[in-house]
Amino acid sequence: MLPETLAKEIITDHQRRPRHTGPLDDVEGVTLDNPGCGDQVTVWADVQEGRIAALTFTGKGCAISQSSASLMTVALTGKTLPEAQALAGQFRAMVMGEEPGDPHLGDLLALAGVSRLHARRRCALLAWRALEQTLGTSTTG
């Protein structure tokens, strides 16, 4: 787990200046809502030769959902589908409190504290569930 101050800085930075935003041309996105919190996210994934060539999102909602989506796009862009699935599985296990955060998660470790906030787990996993549907694979278990 990252120090709490650093984790808050990473979350705030990605909320205020999200990375990889906006639709991708000729790629169908998947939109999911979290009605309990009011979060909404749409994810687009352009997969070329088994690798995520581009991954973007748009959304609105709480800091957790929006920073998680932004962090996801940074972490998974350029990864092969098996690499993305493995990282998504590690992230999900961390958020659900099933496993401690793996150092390979990098800045995604900023969201480790969500595991203690049961209501916020859905916020953190919303974009990841949309990605799973976009890819037609199970990335978050």
C-alpha positions in Angstrom: 0.0 0.0 0.0 1.1 3.5 -0.7 1.4 6.2 2.0 -2.1 7.8 2.4 -0.9 11.3 1.4 0.6 9.9 -1.8 -2.5 7.9 -2.5 -4.7 10.9 -2.1 -2.4 13.0 -4.4 -2.6 10.3 -7.2 -6.4 10.0 -6.9 -6.9 13.8 -6.9 -4.5 14.2 -9.9 -6.3 11.6 -12.0 -9.7 13.0 -11.0 -8.7 16.6 -12.0 -6.7 15.7 -15.0 -7.9 12.4 -16.3 -5.8 10.6 -18.9 -6.9 9.0 -22.1 -10.4 10.5 -22.4 -12.9 10.7 -25.2 -14.3 8.2 -27.7 -12.2 6.2 -30.2 -13.1 6.3 -33.8 -14.7 3.1 -35.2 -14.7 1.5 -31.7 -17.9 0.7 -29.8 -17.9 1.8 -26.2 -19.6 0.3 -23.2 -21.4 2.5 -20.7 -22.1 1.4 -17.1 -23.8 3.2 -14.3 -23.5 2.9 -10.5 -26.9 4.1 -9.5 -26.1 4.1 -5.8 -23.4 6.7 -6.2 -24.5 8.4 -9.5 -21.3 7.3 -11.3 -21.3 6.7 -15.0 -18.4 5.6 -17.3 -18.0 4.7 -20.9 -14.9 2.7 -22.0 -13.5 2.2 -25.5 -10.8 -0.3 -26.2 -9.0 -0.7 -29.5 -7.4 -4.1 -29.6 -4.9 -4.8 -32.3 -3.2 -8.1 -32.7 -4.0 -9.2 -29.1 -2.8 -5.9 -27.6 -4.7 -2.9 -26.2 -3.5 -0.3 -28.7 -5.7 2.4 -27.2 -7.9 2.6 -24.1 -10.1 5.6 -23.4 -13.0 6.6 -21.2 -15.5 9.4 -20.4 -17.5 9.7 -17.3 -18.9 11.5 -14.4 -19.1 10.8 -10.8 -17.0 10.5 -7.6 -13.3 10.8 -7.4 -12.8 7.1 -6.9 -14.7 6.1 -10.1 -13.1 8.7 -12.3 -9.6 8.3 -11.0 -9.9 4.5 -11.2 -10.9 4.8 -14.9 -8.0 7.2 -15.7 -5.5 5.0 -13.8 -6.9 1.9 -15.7 -6.3 3.5 -19.1 -2.7 4.4 -18.2 -2.0 1.0 -16.7 -3.4 -1.2 -19.5 -2.7 0.7 -22.7 -0.1 -1.3 -24.6 -0.6 -4.5 -22.6 -1.5 -7.8 -24.2 -4.9 -9.1 -23.3 -3.5 -11.8 -21.0 -1.4 -9.1 -19.3 -4.4 -6.8 -18.9 -6.5 -9.7 -17.5 -3.8 -10.5 -15.0 -3.4 -6.9 -13.9 -7.2 -6.5 -13.7 -7.5 -9.6 -11.5 -4.8 -8.3 -9.1 -6.5 -4.9 -9.0 -9.9 -6.5 -8.3 -8.5 -8.7 -5.5 -6.9 -5.7 -3.9 -10.1 -3.6 -4.1 -12.2 -6.4 -2.7 -9.8 -6.9 0.2 -8.9 -10.4 -0.9 -5.2 -9.7 -1.4 -2.8 -6.9 -0.5 -1.8 -4.7 -3.4 0.9 -6.1 -5.6 3.8 -3.7 -6.4 3.2 -4.5 -10.1 0.0 -2.4 -9.8 2.1 0.8 -9.6 -0.1 3.9 -9.2 -3.2 1.7 -9.0 -2.1 1.0 -5.4 -3.5 4.4 -4.6 -6.9 2.8 -4.5 -6.0 0.1 -2.0 -7.8 1.9 0.8 -11.1 1.4 -1.1 -11.0 -2.2 0.2 -12.0 -0.8 3.7 -15.0 1.1 2.2 -17.4 -1.5 1.0 -19.8 1.0 -0.7 -16.9 2.5 -2.7 -15.7 -0.9 -4.2 -18.3 -0.6 -6.9 -17.0 2.9 -7.7 -13.5 1.7 -8.1 -14.5 -1.3 -10.3 -17.0 0.4 -12.5 -14.6 1.2 -15.4 -13.0 -2.2 -15.1 -16.4 -3.9 -15.5 -17.0 -1.7 -18.5 -13.7 -2.8 -19.9 -14.5 -6.4 -19.3 -17.7 -6.0 -21.4 -15.9 -4.1 -24.1 -13.4 -6.8 -24.5 -15.9 -9.6 -24.1 -13.6 -11.2 -21.5 -13.5 -11.7 -17.8 -11.0 -9.3 -16.4 -12.4 -8.6 -13.0 -13.6 -12.0 -12.0 
